[in-house]
Amino acid sequence: MGIQIELKEALTGFLNLPGMEKIRLDFLITYESDAFYIRCLDFGIMSCGDTINECKENIQEAIYIYLTDLPESRIYLSPHQRNIGACFLN
């Protein structure tokens, strides 16, 4: 018995970083193994949640962690800047 993956939603989001233009990001939300998964195709980041809204919140946190771990991102993000400005559109 294989795992079934059901595509639920494809989204485009925009990331606002201080001093830069908006960055467009593409996301896929799937349902598999009794949970929702969201993938940021541009950064190769994945997160999950019990609902689609929880996935959207979790991926924003994952993107923040990813960006703050990059040495060059310290130029754009202060340690107290928790809102990276990601918003999701259909």
Secondary structure as GFF3:
##gff-version 3
##sequence-region A 1 90
A	DSSP	beta_strand	6	15	.	.	.	ID=ss1
A	DSSP	beta_strand	23	32	.	.	.	ID=ss2
A	DSSP	beta_strand	35	40	.	.	.	ID=ss3
A	DSSP	beta_strand	45	49	.	.	.	ID=ss4
A	DSSP	alpha_helix	52	69	.	.	.	ID=ss5
A	DSSP	three_ten_helix	71	75	.	.	.	ID=ss6
A	DSSP	beta_strand	87	89	.	.	.	ID=ss7
###
